[in-house]
């Protein structure tokens, strides 16, 4: 029997475990429900796991908590930047190379991207250029980068002590935009349609160009400031403050507003089911930070949390290609998914311990040597 493992650092192992469970839930969603939508299974599955898609909401909540905790312990801004780059990019680049190679070999046309698009994917901000992702799961990584940028700005402006006031303003703007968009979808508000002028009318073309530019800038602004997902990151931030100094009525009110915002935040997930999941995540999160979930900190789940980032990076397109290949040789769908899941976990383990962790240590060691040199020069 596995007994709970004690953390030897300032990490909250419970959150690592929850991250691992969230990643694994996303994997099961993609291999069961999403695969059925995109390609169809060769025969009926034993189960479908559509609710696994909600792992993404939990990811963003955990990021809000962890990034605030990390940046509060940062002595200089560059420490935070280097730490984030070292954490994200090495495994990501390997995942891009591996996924691109497998897609080229498997010849799954719907999952392939052009060479120039692969190169731009290396930046992790290909979404701003309206380019396809090498693997569609990468859409969340750009959001993470934007959140890091916003938190870095808060740090540089010395607003960390007022972070709760900052996020209230952030969520208020997000709520206004979400409500405006939500009501427009139901016909309560009619937004100005996109401009379209005749080819022969130069003034209209110029005006149309300006309106298009304004629309593009507005969309960039909304994406860069994460207004669709502000409530999820804010939940993590507020729960971190709850962990530090307790639950107040103001924090409780902020949490309640953020939960309800899920109902109108973005068009793909406005059901009460999703809102209910976010509320449930808050409860689980609260229990975790209060120490009531130490029993989940067993070695298998901690290991799942350890490989969760690499698993998330490589599982989707490579997994789809493997499942398709197994179907072609008449392997049972349930067995195909099991075999693919195990294979992706093995690949993720290799990337985690062969690339992610060594690269993180190497970059941090080089950075510490550079800081020492700067101090002595």
N, C-alpha and C positions, 0 to 999 in steps of 0.2 A: 504494500500500500504506500502511495506517495504522501509524504507529510509536507506541510507548507514550508516554503523556503524563505529564510530571512534575507532581507536586502542588506548587502554589505556597503552600500553607498546611500546617497540621498535620493535615489530613484524610488519611485512608487512602483513596485513590482505589479501591483494590481492593475495599474494603467497599461503596463507592458502586456499583461495577459489579455486585457480587454482589447488592446490594439490587435493582438494576434487573433482573437476570436472574430473581430470585425473583418480582418483581412480574409480569414478562412470562410466567413459568411459570404463575402463578395465572390470568392472563388466558386463556391457552391451555386450561387445565383447565376454566374456566367455559364457554368457547365450544365446546368439543368434548364432553367427558365429562359435565359437569354439565348443559349444555343438553339433552343427549340424555335425561338422567334426568328433567328437569323438563318439557320440552316435546316432545321428539323432533325429530330433524332430518328435513327433507323427503325426503332419500335418504341413502345411505351416504356417510360421510366418507372422505377419503383417509387420515386418521389420527385417533387419540384420544390425549389427553395427561392421563390420570388422575393420573400422578405429579406433575403441576404443582401439585397441592394442597399438596405438601410445602414449597412456598415459604414458607408461614406459619411453619413451624418455624425456617427460616433467618432470617426477619424478627425473631423474638423473640431469637435468638442475637445478631444484629447490634445490637439495641437494648440488650442487656445490656452489650456492649462499649462502644458509643458513649455511652450515658448515664453510665456510670461515668467514662469519659474526660472527658465534658463537665462533670460535677459536680465532679470533682477540680480543674478549672481555674476553678471558680466562686469569686469573691471574697465574694459575699454571696448568701444564699438567694433573694432576690427576683430576682436576675439569672437564675437558673435557671428560676424560675417564668415570668417574662416571656418568656424565650427559647423555652420550650416552648409557651406559649400562642400566641406570634407565629408559631411554626413550624406548629402544627397547625390552628388554628381558621379562619383566613381562607379557605383553600382548601376546607376541610371545609364551611363554610357555603355557599360557592358551589356545591359539589358537591350539597349537599342541595337547594338551590333548583333547580338544573338537572335533577337526577334526578326530583324531585317534579313539575316541569313536564312533562318528557317522559312520565312515567307517566300523568299526567292526559290528555295528548294521545293517547297510544298506547292508552289504555284496556286495559292489561294488569291485570285485576282482581287476580290473584294477587300482583302486585308493588306494589300501591297501599296506602298507609296513610292514616289519618284526619288532618285538619288539626292537631288537638291533639297527635297523635303526632309530626307533623313538627316542631312547635314544641319539644317535649321532646327530640327528636333533636338539636336545636341544642346541648344541653348535653354531648353525647357520652356520657352515662351512662344512657341510656334502658334499658339492660339491667337495671340495678338496680331499675327500676320494672316489669320484666316486660313492656315494650312492644316492639313490632316495630321493626326498623330501617328507615329509608327505603331503604337498600340493605343486604343481608345481610352484605356485607363489612365493615361498620362494627363488627361484633362485636369485632374485634381492637383497635380504637381505644380502647375502654373498658379493655381489658387494659393497653394502653400507658399510659393515664392512671394506672391503679392502680400500675403499676411506677414511674412518675415520682414518685407520692406516697410510695411505700415508700423510694425512693432519697433523696427530699427529707428524710424522717424520719431516715434514716441520717446524712445530712449534718448536720441540726440537732442530733442527739444526739452528734455528733463521733465516729462509729463508722467513718468511711471507712478509717482505718488498719487497722481490724479487720474489714474487709468480708468477707474470706474466712472468718473464724469466723462472722460473721453469716449468710452464705449456707449454711454447713454446717448450722447450726441450722434455717434455713428449709427446706432440702432434706430434712433429717431428718424434720421434721414432715410435709412433703409426701409423703415416701416412706411414712410410717406410714399416712396417710390413703389414699394410692393403693393400698397393699397391702390395707388393710381393704376398700376398695371393690371391688378386683379379685377378691379371694377370695370376697367376697359374691356376685359375679356368677356364680362357679363353684360356689356352694353350700357352700363350705367354712365360711363364716360366715353365720349368719342374723341379719340386722339387725332391730331392732324395727320392725314395720310402722307406717305412719302411723295416728294415732288416729282412730277413727270412733265416735262415740257416738250414741245414739238421740235424736231430737228432743225426746222427752218427758222426758228426764232432764237437769235443769239442772246437777247436779254434774258429770255426764259432759261436758256442753257446755262448762262452764267449764274443766274439766281438758283437754278437747280443744283449746280455744282457747289455753291456755297451752302445750300441746305444739306446736301449730302455730306459735306465736310463737317458741318455742325453735328449731324446725326452720328457720323463716325467718331467724332471727338466725345460726344455724349456717351456712346457705347463703350469707348475705351475707358472713360472716367468711371463708369459704373462697374466695369470689369476689374479695373485696377484697385478700386476701393471696396471690392467684394460685397457690394450691397445685397446681392442675392443670398449670401451666406453669412452675413455679419452676425446674425442672431446665434448661429452655431458656434462660431469662434468666441463670441461674447459669453455664451454659457460656460465655456471652459475657463475663461478669464475670471468670471464672477465666482465660479466654484473654487478656483485657486484662492481667491480672497476669503471665501468661506472656510477653506482649510486653514488659512492663516489666523483669522481673527473671529470666525464664527458667522452664523447666519443672522442678518438683520432684516427688518421689514423692507428696507430699500433694495437689498439684494434679492429678497424673495420676490418683490414686485418686478425687478428686472428679469429674473428667471422666468416668471409667469408670462411676461410680455414676449420674451424670446421664444418660449414654447408655442404660444399662440401665433407668432409670426410665421411659423412653419406652414400654417394653413394657406398663406398668401404669398410666400416668399418667391417661389419659382414654379413655373407652370407644370413642370414634369412631376412634381410631388406636392400637390395641394390637398390630398385626401386627409380625412380625419385619422385614417390609419397611420399615415406618416407622422402626423402631429402626435398621435399616441405613442409611437415609437420614440420620438424625441423626448417626450415626457418620461417614458420608462428609462431612457438612457440617463436622464438627469437623476432619477432615483437611484439607479445602479451606481452612477458616478459618485453621488453623495455617500452612499454606503461604503464605496471603495475608499474614499479619502478620509472617512471617519474610522477606518480600520475594521469594518465589519465583513470584509470580503477576503481576509487573509487566507482563508481556506482554499481559494482558487489559485493561490501561488504555489502550484505543484510543478515539478520539473518539466513534464510534457507541455504544459500550457505556457510556461516561461520560455521554453525553446521555441514554441510557435510564435510568441511575441518577438523573439530575437530575430527570426527569419522573416517576419511579416513584411518588411519593406521590400526585400528582394522577391518574396513570393508574389506580392502585389504587382511588381514590375514585370514579371515574366509570365504570369499564369495565363493571361487571356488569349492572345493570338496564337502563341505556341501551343497552348492547351487545345484550342479549337482545331488547329492543324493535326494534332495527335489524335484527337477524338475522331476526326474525319478519316484519318488513315486506318484507325482500328475498325471503324465501320465498314471500310472497303474490304476488309478481310473477315467480315462477319462476326466480329467480337460483340458480345452482348453489351448494350448501352450502359447498363449499371456497372459492369466490369470495366468497360472502357473509361468511364468517369473515375472509377476507383484507381485504375492504373495511371491515368493521366494526372490525377491529384497527387499520387505518390511520386511520380516522375517530376512534377513541378516543385514539390517540396524538396526533393533531392537536389535539383538545380538551384533552388533558392538557398539551400544550405551551403552548396559550393560557392555561390556568389557572396554570401554573407561572410563566411570564414576565409574564403580565398581572395576576395577583392574588397568588400565593404569595410571590414574591420582592419585589415592590414593597411589599406589606403588611408583610413581615418587616422590611424596611429602615425603613419609616415608623414602625413600632411601636418598633423598637430606637432609632431616632433620637430619638423623643419621650421614650423612657425615659432615654436618656443626658442629654437636656436637663433632665429632671426631677431626675436625680441631681445634676447640676451646680448646679441651683437650690437643692437641699437642702443641698449642701455649702457654698454661699456665704451661705445664710440663717442 
